[in-house]
Amino acid sequence: MPFYLTRFTYTPATWAKLIKNPEDRRTAARQYIESVGGKLHGFWYALGDHDGYNLWEAPDNVSVAATAMAISAGGALSSFQTTALLTVEETLAAMQKAATITYRPPGSAG
């Protein structure tokens, strides 16, 4: 299954709720991810541009999109961004395939 890295930021209202009633959100994340056939590999909070990150696997992009839509529709986050990750082997295969493509930059003779 493909791997995905998600970055998220809570709204101030969500932080206020979590401060008032601390909750381990890994449990919820695991439930959402497993509901589409995926697997949670890690969940971290961070200092910086995003409040948290998680690493997970999902069967396909449709499952990832469905998860992102459901979580985003909940209103607890001000941002939710997911990046599809490639293995080294997939990247090597992409490099080999890229070598077969003849690219012509815009404005160059054809």
Secondary structure, DSSP 4 states (H G I P E B T S, - for coil): --EEEEEEEE-HHHHHHHHHS---THHHHHHHHHHTT-EEEEEEE-SSS-SEEEEEE-S-HHHHHHHHHHHHHTS-EEEEEEEEE--HHHHHHHHHHHTT-----TTS--
